[in-house]
């Protein structure tokens, strides 16, 4: 079955950086656009950004543009989210999924706090 296993979340100070990883299985990874989503406490899940099948094209939510970078490794069926200049508003559980999304993984918690 389709599976997503996110990792790399942590407690980080404002201005810090983190790199999230997502291991995928159960589908033909290289043929799907991949996306990162996040859900903050009390809020709906939102799209952070997406990457095309070969990684040539990315797009991001305005709130993270210029700070976050999505990349992928089709040989390893992995997708990554590099997050720089983190602020408290980035605190959320982060999820990866294919487009269109299917079943969800557990996500990984990112907490930005001093």
Number of C-alpha atoms within 10 A of each C-alpha: 6 14 17 23 18 24 19 16 18 15 14 18 15 17 14 14 16 18 16 22 23 24 15 21 14 9 13 11 20 18 12 16 19 26 26 23 17 22 19 17 9 6 9 9 15 14 16 24 22 24 23 19 17 14 17 9 12 16 14 19 13 10 11 16 12 12 14 20 20 25 21 22 14 15 8 12 15 20 25 22 22 14 19 17 15 22 17 15 12 20 20 21 19 28 27 31 25 21 14 9 11 11 10 14 17 14 21 21 21 23 21 20 16 10
